[in-house]
Amino acid sequence: MSATAPAAPAAPVTPGAAPGAPPELQVGGTFTVGRLSEGVILGLAAATSRDSADPVDQALGRALAEARPDLVKPPVDPADIDPASPGRRYSLTMVRHFALHDDERADVVVMRGSLEAVLAKAAVSRRDKTLIRRNAVWAEGRGWRPLAVATAPVTGADEVGPFTVQGFVYVGQNRAKPLPNEGPADWAWVEVWSASLRAQHWINVAVVFILSCTGYIIMDPFFGPSGGASSDVGFMMGWVRLIHFSVGFLWIVVGLTRLVVAFTTRDRHLRWNEWWPLKTKTDVKRLGEVVGYYALIKRHAPLFLAHNPLQQLTYTALYLACGVQMLTGLTLFGLYHQTNWFWEMMAIPTHWVGIPFVRLVHTMTMFALWAFVIVHVYLAVRADSIERHGGISSMINGGVWLRRDAKPVDAPEVG
């Protein structure tokens, strides 16, 4: 057992390299779907013989030393390496006494190679396979080559168990961004929210504020010109309604965009199946722990990288409330366009239950949204002050700093 996965195809020489020298590959980053941290995935991928001349092996070794100087490249006996071949586009490497976690060392066999070949041979859930494929497409679109990593446990009798996909490392010629988790030795930068979600969040903030102000004026015009038929009242209410309707349609577009993102995103925290966080008894238990923490009964709560179960249930309810607000707004708007079949259809609920009831639901939902906003702002400030999680700043810059040994419930170990 001696060689490794096939080297990357030839490409232009790296600027500054000597003429005729082989191109120097770079590692763009790591994606993990299991419980192993990105640093551990990189260490598993870099597990090769020390004298390997393969450009991919060398690139992985350099990346490990640069991104995680605290991790030692696993020593591998050349006899423990079964190389890739034209008919099998992955290598198999026995790694002995590897630190999968801080307090756990084990013998494992690492499968490393073509993404499709590894996915065909190793176990992976449908959800994780979707995440892997979408992240791989993103990496390939930026010139990187995904190098999948799967592991299998080794028993005392040297029997190899089933392989499980852990993630992939993307390798290429140009380093498009810094390696993940670069920073102080004991801390790691973890990206949480994508730029698209952050944009949607702040657009929602502006939209809800404008709709609430204009909607309240429409409900109760408490200022502006007034008078009888002979008075010059101007067209202020017309402008208020125009702004309300225009921003309302913009809000619907933002809502539809979020719905599309839920089914197409490569971010595990934004997908539709995260909207219901109570999938197991353990999830219900963690929900109780979070509730106890917010009620000041418990001193600590489980660490969640994204939303804890209580937050996620609240946001799911918020999505439903926003949907009700959009639908009631559309059915009220449809009353003014009864010559059009679409708006006639949209106004049917109003004909069933009456205009006053629909307006009441529309108004009460607005007040419910503002009750959420007040509590949301308080809890966000509280989290930044007490938990030091960076909830507010993460919605601006997209991520948080966590200790490398942090073990979030909803993400792999940090580091």
C-alpha positions in Angstrom: 0.0 0.0 0.0 1.9 3.1 -1.1 0.7 6.0 -3.4 -2.1 8.5 -3.0 -5.0 9.9 -4.9 -4.2 11.2 -8.4 -2.7 14.6 -8.5 -4.6 17.7 -9.8 -4.4 18.5 -13.5 -1.6 20.8 -14.7 -2.2 24.5 -14.5 -0.3 27.8 -14.9 2.8 28.1 -12.7 2.2 30.0 -9.5 3.5 33.6 -9.7 7.0 33.9 -8.3 7.8 30.2 -8.9 10.9 29.2 -10.8 10.3 28.7 -14.6 9.5 25.0 -15.2 8.7 24.3 -11.5 5.5 22.4 -10.8 2.6 24.5 -9.8 2.1 24.8 -6.1 -1.4 23.7 -5.0 -3.3 25.5 -2.2 -6.1 24.4 0.1 -9.1 26.7 0.0 -10.9 25.3 3.0 -12.8 22.4 4.5 -16.4 21.4 4.7 -17.6 18.9 7.4 -21.0 17.2 7.8 -20.1 14.9 10.7 -19.2 15.6 14.3 -15.5 16.0 13.4 -14.1 19.6 13.3 -12.7 21.1 10.1 -9.2 20.8 11.6 -9.6 17.1 12.2 -10.9 16.6 8.6 -7.9 18.4 7.3 -5.6 16.3 9.5 -7.2 13.1 8.2 -6.9 14.2 4.6 -3.2 15.1 5.2 -2.4 11.6 6.6 0.2 10.3 4.2 3.8 9.1 4.3 6.3 11.8 5.3 8.3 11.4 2.1 5.3 11.7 -0.3 6.1 13.9 -3.4 2.4 14.2 -4.4 1.5 17.9 -4.8 -1.9 17.3 -3.2 -0.2 15.6 -0.1 2.2 18.5 0.1 -0.5 21.1 -0.1 -2.5 19.4 2.6 0.6 19.2 4.8 1.3 22.9 4.4 -2.3 23.8 5.1 -2.4 21.8 8.2 0.8 23.4 9.5 -0.5 26.8 8.7 -4.1 26.6 9.8 -3.7 24.3 12.8 -0.1 24.4 14.1 -1.3 22.7 17.2 -2.2 19.5 15.3 0.6 17.2 14.3 0.4 15.5 10.9 -0.4 11.9 11.5 2.6 9.6 10.8 1.7 6.9 8.4 3.6 3.8 7.4 3.9 3.5 3.6 2.7 -0.1 4.0 -0.6 1.2 5.4 -1.4 3.1 2.2 -3.5 1.5 -0.5 -3.2 4.0 -3.5 -5.9 5.1 -5.8 -6.1 3.6 -9.3 -7.8 4.4 -12.6 -10.6 1.9 -11.6 -10.9 3.1 -8.0 -10.6 6.9 -7.6 -9.8 7.0 -3.9 -7.0 5.9 -1.7 -7.2 4.0 1.6 -4.9 4.9 4.5 -4.6 3.3 7.9 -4.1 6.0 10.5 -3.2 4.7 14.0 -4.0 6.4 17.3 -5.6 9.4 15.6 -7.2 12.0 17.9 -10.7 12.2 16.5 -11.7 14.3 19.6 -9.7 15.8 22.5 -10.4 12.7 24.7 -10.6 10.0 22.0 -7.9 8.3 20.1 -8.6 5.4 17.7 -7.3 3.5 14.7 -9.2 4.5 11.5 -9.0 3.9 7.8 -9.3 7.1 5.8 -10.9 7.0 2.3 -9.8 10.0 0.3 -10.4 10.8 -3.3 -13.0 11.7 -5.9 -16.2 13.1 -4.4 -18.6 10.9 -6.4 -16.5 7.8 -5.8 -16.4 8.3 -2.1 -20.1 9.1 -1.9 -20.9 5.9 -3.8 -18.9 3.8 -1.3 -19.4 5.4 2.1 -22.6 5.9 4.1 -24.1 9.4 4.1 -27.6 10.6 4.9 -29.7 12.2 2.2 -29.6 15.6 4.0 -25.8 15.5 4.3 -25.4 14.4 0.7 -27.4 17.4 -0.4 -25.2 19.7 1.6 -22.0 18.1 0.3 -23.1 18.4 -3.3 -24.2 22.0 -3.0 -21.0 23.0 -1.2 -18.9 21.1 -3.8 -20.7 22.9 -6.6 -19.8 26.2 -4.9 -16.2 25.2 -4.5 -15.9 23.9 -8.1 -17.4 27.2 -9.4 -14.5 29.0 -7.8 -11.8 26.8 -9.3 -11.3 24.3 -6.5 -11.3 20.5 -6.6 -13.2 18.8 -3.8 -11.3 15.9 -2.2 -13.8 13.8 -0.2 -12.9 12.3 3.2 -14.6 9.2 4.8 -13.5 7.2 7.8 -14.1 3.6 9.0 -13.3 2.3 12.5 -10.8 -0.4 13.0 -11.4 -3.0 15.7 -8.8 -4.8 17.8 -8.7 -7.6 15.3 -7.8 -5.1 12.5 -11.3 -5.5 11.0 -12.5 -2.4 9.1 -16.0 -1.3 9.8 -18.3 0.6 7.4 -17.2 3.9 6.0 -18.9 7.2 6.8 -18.5 10.4 4.9 -17.0 13.2 7.1 -16.7 16.0 4.6 -14.2 17.2 2.0 -11.2 19.5 1.5 -11.0 21.7 -1.6 -7.7 22.1 -3.3 -6.6 24.2 -6.3 -4.2 26.6 -7.8 -5.4 30.0 -6.5 -6.2 30.7 -2.9 -9.4 32.7 -3.1 -9.9 33.4 0.6 -8.0 32.7 3.9 -8.2 29.2 5.4 -11.1 28.8 7.8 -10.4 29.2 11.5 -7.3 31.3 11.1 -6.8 33.6 14.1 -5.4 33.5 17.6 -4.2 30.1 18.7 -7.1 29.4 21.1 -9.9 30.9 19.0 -11.4 30.2 15.7 -13.6 32.4 13.4 -16.7 30.5 12.5 -19.0 31.7 9.7 -22.6 31.4 10.7 -24.9 33.6 8.5 -24.5 34.0 4.7 -24.4 37.4 3.1 -27.8 36.8 1.4 -29.5 36.0 4.8 -28.0 39.1 6.4 -29.3 41.2 3.5 -32.7 39.7 3.9 -32.6 40.3 7.7 -31.9 44.0 7.4 -34.3 44.5 4.5 -37.0 42.9 6.7 -36.1 45.3 9.5 -36.7 48.3 7.2 -39.7 46.8 5.5 -41.5 45.9 8.8 -40.8 49.4 10.1 -42.2 51.2 7.0 -45.2 48.9 6.7 -46.0 49.3 10.4 -45.9 53.1 10.3 -47.9 53.5 7.1 -50.3 50.8 8.2 -51.0 52.5 11.5 -51.6 55.8 9.7 -54.1 54.1 7.3 -55.8 52.5 10.3 -55.9 55.7 12.4 -54.9 58.9 10.5 -53.8 60.8 13.6 -52.1 63.7 11.8 -52.1 65.6 8.5 -54.7 67.8 6.7 -58.4 67.1 7.4 -61.7 68.7 6.6 -64.9 68.5 4.6 -65.4 68.1 0.9 -64.6 71.8 0.3 -61.3 71.6 2.2 -57.9 71.2 0.5 -56.9 68.0 2.2 -54.2 67.2 -0.4 -53.2 63.6 -1.3 -51.3 62.6 1.8 -53.3 59.4 2.4 -52.8 58.5 -1.2 -49.0 58.6 -0.8 -49.2 56.7 2.4 -51.2 53.9 0.8 -48.9 53.9 -2.3 -45.8 53.5 0.0 -47.6 50.8 2.0 -48.6 48.8 -1.0 -45.3 49.1 -2.8 -43.2 48.1 0.2 -45.7 45.3 0.9 -45.1 43.8 -2.5 -41.3 44.1 -1.9 -41.8 42.2 1.4 -43.5 39.4 -0.5 -40.6 39.2 -2.9 -38.2 39.0 0.1 -40.4 36.2 1.6 -40.4 34.2 -1.6 -36.6 34.6 -1.8 -36.2 33.2 1.7 -38.4 30.3 0.7 -36.3 29.5 -2.3 -33.1 29.8 -0.3 -34.5 27.2 2.2 -34.6 24.6 -0.6 -31.4 25.6 -2.5 -28.9 26.9 0.0 -25.6 25.0 0.8 -25.8 26.3 4.5 -27.2 23.6 6.8 -28.6 26.2 9.2 -30.8 27.8 6.6 -32.4 24.8 5.1 -36.2 24.1 5.4 -35.7 21.0 7.6 -34.2 23.2 10.3 -37.5 25.1 10.8 -38.7 22.2 13.1 -35.9 21.6 15.6 -37.6 18.9 17.7 -36.8 15.8 15.8 -35.7 13.5 18.8 -36.3 13.2 22.5 -32.9 14.8 23.0 -34.0 17.9 21.1 -37.0 18.2 23.5 -34.7 17.8 26.5 -32.4 20.5 25.2 -35.4 22.8 24.6 -36.3 22.4 28.3 -32.7 23.3 29.2 -32.8 26.4 27.1 -36.2 27.4 28.6 -34.8 26.9 32.1 -31.8 29.1 31.2 -34.0 31.9 29.9 -36.2 31.6 33.0 -33.1 32.0 35.2 -33.6 28.5 36.6 -30.4 27.1 35.1 -27.0 28.7 35.1 -26.0 27.3 31.7 -27.6 26.2 28.5 -26.3 24.0 25.6 -24.1 25.8 23.1 -25.7 26.3 19.7 -23.8 27.8 16.8 -27.0 29.0 15.1 -30.4 29.0 16.7 -31.3 27.0 19.8 -34.6 25.1 19.7 -36.6 27.9 21.4 -35.2 30.5 19.0 -35.9 28.3 16.0 -39.5 27.6 17.1 -39.9 31.3 17.5 -38.6 32.1 14.1 -40.8 29.4 12.5 -43.8 31.0 14.2 -42.5 34.3 12.9 -42.4 33.0 9.3 -46.0 31.8 9.7 -47.1 35.2 11.2 -45.4 37.0 8.3 -47.2 34.7 5.8 -50.6 35.5 7.5 -49.7 39.2 7.3 -48.9 39.0 3.6 -52.0 36.9 2.7 -54.4 39.2 4.7 -52.7 42.2 3.0 -53.2 40.7 -0.4 -56.8 39.8 0.2 -57.6 43.4 1.4 -55.7 44.8 -1.6 -57.7 42.6 -3.9 -61.0 44.3 -2.9 -60.0 47.2 -5.0 -59.5 45.2 -8.2 -62.5 43.0 -8.5 -62.5 43.2 -12.3 -59.3 41.1 -12.4 -59.7 37.3 -11.9 -56.5 37.0 -9.8 -57.5 39.7 -7.3 -61.1 38.5 -7.3 -59.7 35.1 -6.2 -57.4 36.6 -3.6 -60.4 38.5 -2.1 -62.5 35.4 -1.6 -61.4 35.0 2.1 -62.6 38.5 2.8 -66.0 37.8 1.3 -66.2 34.7 3.5 -65.4 36.2 6.9 -65.9 39.9 6.3 -63.7 42.9 5.9 -63.6 43.9 9.6 -62.3 40.4 10.7 -59.5 40.4 8.1 -58.5 43.9 9.1 -58.5 42.9 12.7 -56.2 39.9 12.0 -53.9 42.1 9.8 -53.7 44.7 12.6 -53.2 42.3 15.5 -50.5 40.5 13.5 -48.7 43.8 13.2 -48.7 44.3 17.0 -47.5 40.7 17.4 -44.6 41.3 15.1 -43.6 44.3 17.1 -43.9 42.4 20.4 -41.4 39.9 18.8 -39.1 42.8 17.7 -38.9 44.2 21.3 -38.2 40.8 22.8 -35.8 39.9 20.0 -33.7 43.1 20.5 -33.6 42.5 24.3 -32.4 38.9 24.0 -29.9 39.7 21.3 -28.3 42.4 23.5 -28.5 40.0 26.5 -26.8 37.3 24.5 -23.9 39.6 23.5 -23.5 40.9 27.1 -23.8 37.6 29.0 -23.0 34.7 26.6 -20.4 36.7 24.6 -21.8 34.9 21.5 -21.7 37.9 19.2 -25.3 37.6 18.1 -25.7 41.2 17.0 -22.3 41.4 15.3 -22.8 38.1 13.5 -25.8 39.6 11.7 -23.4 42.3 10.4 -20.2 40.5 9.7 -21.6 36.9 9.4 -19.7 35.0 12.0 -18.5 34.6 15.6 -15.3 33.9 17.5 -15.4 30.6 19.5 -12.8 28.7 21.4 -11.2 25.9 19.3 -12.4 23.3 21.7 -16.1 24.5 21.7 -18.6 21.7 21.0 -21.8 23.2 19.6 -24.9 21.0 19.6 -25.8 21.9 16.1 -22.3 21.9 14.5 -19.0 20.0 14.6 -16.4 20.7 17.2 -14.8 24.1 16.5 -11.2 24.1 15.3 
